[in-house]
Amino acid sequence: MAKLLRLTLALLVFSLANISLSQVQAAPSGDPANPVTVNIEVKVDNPANFWDLTYLTKDSILSKATTIKVSWDAKSDKGKTSGSEIAVTKGQTAGKVAIRTVKGSLVNYQVTVIGTNNTVLATLSMNVRDSKNQTKTVTISPPETIFPNINYGNTTSSYSQYTSS
């Protein structure tokens, strides 16, 4: 019964999965000769449990998490760059992606939990104005209740709104 409840809670968590937060800080335009880096550090809390759970997508597909990918685009008056990279693969506890930009770029990045057959299980989108070398940390954890806990820096929030994309 406990396993069934745990699975049900996990399925509910990822059916609520399109999360958007933003943090924008003002900064001057940059010089391409002086690049800066935004490091996106992804941590998996309780990895044995996280990688072992079966999640339910909003399309009613059951899937286990296989990778966590970071995608980004950086816009400045000097142009636009974009890319994506797998930050964490199944069984790992953490990973890091370095995004090289010019000072003053607006960096839009998205952290996506991907399941088997490239099924999107959860997404977190963020915006940051890149004015200096900085590191942003995103922690992903298995559900403890029907609402996921998202930790960004020193703040914790619960998300309970279903958003379709």
VMD Tcl script that draws the C-alpha trace (Angstrom):
set ca {
  {0.00 0.00 0.00}
  {2.84 2.38 0.85}
  {4.51 1.69 -2.51}
  {1.25 2.36 -4.32}
  {0.81 5.64 -2.44}
  {4.41 6.63 -3.16}
  {4.00 5.83 -6.87}
  {0.74 7.75 -7.01}
  {2.33 10.78 -5.37}
  {5.27 10.61 -7.76}
  {2.93 10.43 -10.73}
  {0.97 13.44 -9.51}
  {4.15 15.44 -9.05}
  {5.27 15.13 -12.61}
  {1.81 15.64 -14.03}
  {2.10 19.17 -12.59}
  {5.47 19.70 -14.19}
  {5.95 22.91 -16.19}
  {7.56 25.34 -13.78}
  {8.64 28.85 -14.62}
  {10.52 31.22 -12.39}
  {12.53 34.24 -13.36}
  {15.24 36.35 -11.87}
  {16.56 39.27 -13.85}
  {19.28 41.65 -12.72}
  {20.25 44.84 -14.55}
  {23.68 45.00 -16.17}
  {25.41 47.02 -18.86}
  {26.03 45.78 -22.40}
  {29.11 43.67 -22.85}
  {32.21 43.36 -24.92}
  {32.72 40.07 -26.83}
  {36.45 40.34 -26.07}
  {35.63 39.88 -22.36}
  {33.46 36.74 -22.15}
  {31.81 35.69 -18.90}
  {30.40 32.33 -17.83}
  {27.13 31.29 -16.24}
  {27.59 27.90 -14.60}
  {24.41 25.88 -14.14}
  {24.96 23.31 -11.40}
  {22.32 20.56 -11.24}
  {22.10 18.41 -8.10}
  {19.92 15.34 -7.57}
  {18.74 14.97 -3.98}
  {18.24 11.33 -2.90}
  {19.45 10.00 -6.28}
  {18.75 6.30 -5.63}
  {15.09 7.07 -5.05}
  {14.86 9.72 -7.81}
  {16.26 7.50 -10.58}
  {14.22 4.47 -9.43}
  {10.76 6.09 -9.40}
  {8.33 5.75 -12.29}
  {6.68 9.06 -13.17}
  {3.45 9.87 -15.00}
  {3.62 12.58 -17.66}
  {0.80 14.99 -18.43}
  {0.17 12.84 -21.53}
  {-0.46 9.81 -19.25}
  {2.81 8.09 -20.17}
  {4.71 6.16 -17.50}
  {8.45 6.74 -17.62}
  {11.60 6.64 -15.49}
  {14.03 9.55 -15.52}
  {17.13 8.91 -17.66}
  {18.84 12.29 -18.08}
  {18.70 15.92 -17.00}
  {19.45 18.38 -19.79}
  {20.22 22.10 -19.74}
  {19.23 24.15 -22.82}
  {19.93 27.86 -23.20}
  {20.00 30.91 -25.39}
  {21.88 34.10 -24.61}
  {20.87 37.41 -26.18}
  {22.83 40.64 -26.22}
  {23.25 43.60 -28.54}
  {26.25 41.67 -29.96}
  {24.09 38.73 -31.12}
  {22.51 35.51 -29.94}
  {23.94 32.11 -29.00}
  {22.14 28.92 -28.02}
  {22.84 25.31 -27.18}
  {22.01 22.36 -25.00}
  {23.97 19.82 -23.02}
  {23.20 16.81 -20.84}
  {24.15 17.76 -17.29}
  {23.31 14.55 -15.39}
  {22.74 10.98 -16.57}
  {20.99 8.14 -14.76}
  {22.76 7.17 -11.56}
  {24.76 10.38 -11.19}
  {24.24 12.78 -8.31}
  {25.27 16.09 -9.91}
  {26.49 17.79 -13.04}
  {27.52 21.21 -14.32}
  {27.09 23.07 -17.60}
  {29.13 26.18 -18.46}
  {27.43 28.79 -20.67}
  {29.91 31.26 -22.22}
  {28.42 34.67 -23.06}
  {29.38 38.31 -23.34}
  {28.92 40.56 -20.33}
  {25.38 41.91 -20.11}
  {23.69 39.07 -22.00}
  {20.23 37.91 -20.97}
  {20.61 34.15 -20.50}
  {17.43 32.06 -20.71}
  {18.05 28.52 -19.56}
  {15.84 25.51 -19.10}
  {16.54 22.46 -16.95}
  {14.58 19.45 -18.21}
  {14.17 15.99 -16.67}
  {13.92 13.55 -19.56}
  {12.59 9.99 -19.38}
  {12.73 7.01 -21.69}
  {11.92 7.71 -25.36}
  {12.77 11.42 -24.78}
  {9.64 11.95 -22.69}
  {9.70 15.30 -20.86}
  {8.95 14.67 -17.18}
  {9.58 18.13 -15.68}
  {10.94 21.52 -16.72}
  {12.28 24.58 -14.92}
  {12.92 27.78 -16.93}
  {14.98 30.69 -15.63}
  {16.29 34.04 -16.89}
  {19.40 35.74 -15.60}
  {21.25 38.88 -16.68}
  {24.90 37.89 -16.98}
  {27.08 40.68 -15.65}
  {29.84 38.58 -14.08}
  {30.95 34.98 -13.78}
  {28.33 33.28 -11.64}
  {26.95 29.88 -10.65}
  {23.25 29.04 -10.40}
  {22.28 25.86 -8.55}
  {19.14 23.82 -9.27}
  {18.27 20.91 -6.98}
  {15.94 18.18 -8.20}
  {14.44 15.79 -5.68}
  {11.91 12.98 -5.65}
  {8.52 13.96 -4.30}
  {7.80 13.71 -0.58}
  {4.24 14.99 -0.95}
  {1.98 15.55 -3.92}
  {3.68 18.90 -4.53}
  {7.30 19.08 -5.71}
  {9.83 21.12 -3.79}
  {11.99 23.35 -5.98}
  {15.14 24.72 -4.40}
  {16.89 27.64 -6.02}
  {19.68 29.19 -4.00}
  {18.47 29.65 -0.43}
  {14.74 29.72 -1.24}
  {12.28 26.83 -1.34}
  {8.88 26.94 -2.96}
  {6.10 24.45 -3.55}
  {4.39 24.45 -6.92}
  {0.82 23.26 -7.25}
  {-0.42 24.58 -10.57}
  {-0.76 22.45 -13.71}
  {0.55 24.28 -16.77}
  {0.34 22.90 -20.28}
  {2.83 23.82 -22.94}
}
mol new
graphics top color blue
foreach p $ca { graphics top sphere $p radius 0.5 }
foreach p [lrange $ca 0 end-1] q [lrange $ca 1 end] { graphics top cylinder $p $q radius 0.2 }
display resetview
